[in-house]
Amino acid sequence: MKFHFSLILFLSVLSVKAQYNRQYNELGIGADVAIPANSYMSKTYYAGIGGTVKLLVPLGINEALSLTAGLHNFIAKKNVASDIVLNGMVGYRYSFYLNDGSIYIEPKLGNTFISPKRNNFTYSGGIGHIFAEAWDLSLRYQSAITETKSDKLTFIGLNISYNFPL
């Protein structure tokens, strides 16, 4: 049984191509769902919905620089006003190409603007899958560092976007 698992793992690694076949810039436009991922977010918000715009600039064979802007509306519970959150991030995408698309990892750093007086350093780590040539489905963990742990903006984001060649 252990041998079969090792063989399957070995064959699946062999099927990955480490070639970035897109040597042109891409612009991705997508929709996001943000699920609260800490106690503050879970107590304060049901979820967030929004959109993203991402520019991908190839850096090498299977690497790209990503510049992302996102706008999310977090739907508040109780008598708290909903928050509109704007973020801008710079990231690095490393892709593994498969026969039917690619999978990638993409860490990002940036800033989140929650209100005119409140902007915070933000970090994110995500994985994604490019399929049907231009569709991008991704899942990420995103957190804004705040002065206190009690109001930390942390969520799991699910994004579907379409990438246009530039």
C-alpha positions in Angstrom: 0.0 0.0 0.0 2.8 2.4 0.9 4.5 1.6 -2.4 1.3 2.4 -4.4 1.0 5.8 -2.7 4.7 6.6 -3.4 4.3 5.6 -7.0 1.2 7.8 -7.4 3.0 10.7 -5.8 6.0 10.3 -8.0 4.0 10.1 -11.2 1.9 13.2 -10.2 5.1 15.2 -9.6 6.4 14.1 -13.0 3.3 15.4 -14.7 4.0 19.0 -13.5 5.7 21.2 -16.0 7.7 24.1 -14.6 7.3 26.3 -17.7 5.6 29.7 -17.8 4.1 29.7 -21.2 2.7 33.2 -20.9 5.3 35.9 -21.5 2.8 38.8 -21.6 1.1 40.9 -19.0 -2.4 40.0 -17.9 -5.2 41.9 -16.2 -7.5 39.9 -14.0 -10.9 41.1 -12.9 -12.7 39.1 -10.3 -15.3 38.7 -7.6 -14.5 37.9 -3.9 -16.2 36.3 -1.0 -14.5 37.0 2.4 -15.2 34.7 5.3 -14.2 35.9 8.8 -11.3 34.0 10.2 -10.9 35.3 13.8 -13.1 36.0 16.8 -13.4 39.8 16.2 -14.4 39.3 12.6 -16.8 36.5 13.4 -18.6 38.5 16.1 -18.8 41.7 14.1 -19.4 40.6 10.5 -21.4 37.9 8.6 -19.1 38.0 5.6 -17.6 40.3 3.0 -18.3 40.6 -0.7 -16.3 42.5 -3.2 -14.0 42.6 -6.2 -10.4 42.6 -7.2 -8.3 43.9 -10.1 -4.9 42.3 -10.6 -2.0 43.0 -12.9 0.4 40.1 -13.6 3.8 40.9 -15.0 6.0 37.9 -16.0 9.4 37.8 -14.3 10.7 34.5 -15.6 9.9 31.0 -16.7 7.2 30.3 -14.0 7.2 33.5 -12.0 5.2 36.7 -12.1 4.9 39.9 -10.1 1.3 40.7 -9.0 -0.2 44.0 -8.3 -3.7 43.7 -6.7 -6.3 46.2 -5.7 -9.4 45.0 -3.8 -12.6 46.5 -2.5 -14.8 44.6 0.0 -18.0 45.4 1.8 -18.1 43.5 5.1 -21.8 43.0 6.2 -22.1 43.8 9.9 -24.1 42.0 12.5 -26.2 43.8 15.2 -26.2 47.6 15.2 -22.7 48.1 13.8 -22.3 49.8 10.5 -20.9 47.8 7.6 -17.3 48.5 6.7 -15.9 49.1 3.2 -12.3 48.0 3.0 -9.9 48.9 0.3 -6.5 47.2 -0.1 -3.5 47.4 -2.3 -0.9 44.6 -2.4 2.2 43.5 -4.2 2.9 39.8 -4.6 5.0 37.1 -6.1 3.4 34.2 -8.0 5.1 30.9 -8.6 3.3 28.6 -10.9 3.4 24.8 -11.5 1.9 23.9 -14.9 -0.2 20.8 -15.4 -1.7 19.3 -18.5 -5.1 21.1 -18.0 -3.9 24.5 -16.5 -1.7 25.5 -13.6 -1.6 25.7 -9.9 0.2 28.5 -8.1 1.2 29.9 -4.7 1.1 33.7 -4.2 2.3 35.5 -1.1 1.5 39.3 -1.0 2.2 42.3 1.2 0.5 45.6 1.2 -1.8 48.0 3.0 -5.5 48.0 3.9 -7.6 51.1 4.3 -10.5 50.6 6.6 -11.4 54.3 7.2 -9.6 57.6 6.5 -7.9 57.4 9.9 -7.2 53.6 9.8 -4.8 51.9 7.4 -2.8 48.9 8.3 0.0 46.7 7.0 -1.5 43.6 5.4 -0.1 40.2 4.5 -1.7 37.4 2.5 -0.8 33.9 1.3 -2.8 32.1 -1.3 -3.1 29.2 -3.7 -4.9 29.1 -7.0 -5.7 27.3 -10.1 -5.8 28.6 -13.7 -8.2 26.7 -15.9 -9.8 27.0 -19.4 -6.8 29.3 -20.4 -8.0 32.4 -18.6 -10.1 31.6 -15.5 -8.5 31.9 -12.1 -9.9 30.3 -8.9 -8.0 31.1 -5.7 -8.2 30.7 -2.0 -6.2 33.0 0.4 -5.6 33.9 4.0 -5.4 37.7 4.5 -4.7 39.6 7.7 -4.2 43.3 8.5 -2.0 44.1 11.5 -3.7 46.4 13.9 -2.7 48.1 17.2 -4.8 45.7 19.2 -5.6 42.0 18.6 -9.2 42.7 19.4 -10.0 44.4 16.1 -7.7 42.5 13.7 -9.1 42.2 10.2 -8.5 38.6 9.2 -10.4 36.6 6.6 -10.3 33.7 4.2 -10.9 34.9 0.7 -12.4 32.9 -2.3 -11.9 34.6 -5.6 -13.0 33.8 -9.2 -11.5 36.0 -11.9 -11.0 36.2 -15.6 -7.5 37.2 -17.0 -7.2 39.3 -20.1 -3.9 39.4 -22.1 -2.4 42.9 -22.5 
